[in-house]
Amino acid sequence: MIRISRGIVIDEREIEFDFIRSSGPGGQNVNKVSTAVRLRFDVRGAGALPLDVRDRLIRLAGKRVGDDGFLTILARRCRTQESNRREAIQRLVELLERACERPRPRRATKPTAGSRERRLTAKRRRGETKEGRKGPGGTDD
């Protein structure tokens, strides 16, 4: 069981692992041993995730979530399967933790009187500068 937050716990049986050949470090082992890990997690089918968390996770993951609803994480930085497996799980947990955070609602604010005055003064000054560039007949040269 992987604990994400107080109310969210994911069963490790919901996570699929595929071990594939990696192009990373490892010398001749690269050609013989499948050390890279492809983690697949069914986001839409995960019963432990509330709907709002699920939607935020899909939005955060972006292209990593396919049309089938599976989140795919590829880990191949380390030379061993176990290290790559741990890294993939850690990245999934971090993504889920970020999805659990509710975004703070934006509150509309009004510009202050001083900022409005500064803006209008700057516009007036800029207009005067441009007005000074006109030729004697009142047209641009």
C-alpha positions in Angstrom: 0.0 0.0 0.0 1.3 3.4 -1.0 0.1 6.3 1.2 -0.4 9.5 -0.7 -2.4 11.6 1.8 -4.7 11.1 4.7 -7.6 9.8 2.7 -5.8 8.4 -0.4 -4.0 5.1 -0.3 -3.1 3.2 -3.5 -2.8 -0.6 -3.6 0.4 -1.6 -5.3 -1.6 -4.2 -7.3 -3.1 -1.3 -9.2 0.3 -0.4 -10.6 1.7 -2.4 -13.6 5.5 -2.6 -14.2 7.2 -3.6 -17.5 10.9 -4.0 -17.6 12.5 -2.9 -20.9 16.0 -2.4 -22.2 17.5 0.9 -21.3 19.8 3.1 -23.4 21.4 4.6 -20.2 24.6 3.6 -18.3 25.5 0.0 -17.8 28.2 -0.9 -20.3 27.6 -4.3 -22.0 24.8 -5.0 -19.6 22.7 -2.6 -21.6 22.4 -5.1 -24.4 21.6 -8.1 -22.1 19.5 -6.9 -19.1 16.2 -5.1 -19.1 16.7 -2.5 -16.4 14.4 0.4 -17.5 11.0 0.4 -15.9 7.7 1.4 -17.4 5.1 2.1 -14.8 1.4 2.1 -15.8 -1.3 3.3 -13.5 -5.0 3.3 -14.5 -6.1 6.8 -13.5 -9.7 6.5 -14.6 -10.1 3.1 -13.0 -8.5 4.0 -9.7 -11.3 3.8 -7.1 -9.1 5.4 -4.3 -8.9 8.7 -6.1 -11.6 11.3 -5.7 -13.0 12.8 -8.9 -11.4 16.2 -8.4 -8.0 14.7 -7.7 -8.3 12.4 -10.7 -9.1 15.4 -13.0 -6.2 17.4 -11.7 -3.9 14.4 -12.1 -4.9 14.0 -15.7 -4.3 17.7 -16.3 -0.9 17.6 -14.5 0.3 14.5 -16.3 -0.6 15.8 -19.7 0.7 13.6 -22.5 1.7 10.9 -20.1 -1.9 9.9 -19.8 -3.0 8.0 -22.9 -6.5 7.7 -24.5 -6.9 4.5 -22.6 -6.7 6.4 -19.3 -3.4 4.9 -18.2 -0.6 7.1 -16.8 2.8 6.0 -18.1 6.0 6.8 -16.3 9.4 5.7 -17.7 12.4 5.4 -15.4 15.8 4.4 -16.7 18.3 6.6 -14.9 19.8 3.9 -12.7 21.5 0.6 -13.5 19.3 -1.7 -11.6 15.6 -2.6 -12.0 14.9 -2.0 -8.3 16.4 1.5 -8.3 14.4 2.4 -11.4 11.3 0.8 -9.9 11.7 2.9 -6.8 12.3 6.1 -8.8 9.1 5.4 -10.9 7.0 4.9 -7.8 8.5 8.1 -6.3 7.6 10.1 -9.4 4.0 8.7 -9.3 3.7 9.6 -5.6 5.0 13.2 -6.2 2.5 13.6 -9.1 -0.4 12.4 -7.0 0.6 14.6 -4.1 0.6 17.6 -6.4 -2.8 16.6 -7.7 -4.2 16.4 -4.2 -3.4 20.1 -3.5 -6.5 22.2 -4.2 -5.7 25.3 -6.2 -6.5 28.5 -4.3 -9.3 30.4 -6.0 -8.3 33.6 -7.6 -10.1 36.7 -6.1 -10.6 39.6 -8.5 -9.0 42.8 -7.3 -9.4 46.4 -8.4 -6.4 48.5 -9.3 -5.6 51.2 -6.7 -6.3 54.8 -7.3 -2.6 55.5 -7.3 -1.9 52.8 -9.9 -4.6 54.2 -12.2 -3.3 57.7 -11.9 0.3 56.5 -12.7 -1.0 54.6 -15.7 -2.9 57.6 -17.1 0.1 60.0 -16.4 2.4 57.6 -18.3 -0.1 57.4 -21.2 -0.3 61.2 -21.4 3.5 61.6 -21.3 3.9 59.0 -24.1 1.2 60.8 -26.2 3.0 64.1 -25.8 6.3 62.5 -26.9 4.7 61.1 -30.0 2.9 64.5 -30.6 6.3 66.2 -30.6 7.6 64.0 -33.4 5.0 65.4 -35.9 6.3 67.8 -38.5 5.2 71.5 -38.9 2.1 70.6 -40.9 0.8 68.3 -38.2 1.6 65.1 -40.1 4.3 62.5 -39.7 7.4 62.9 -41.8 
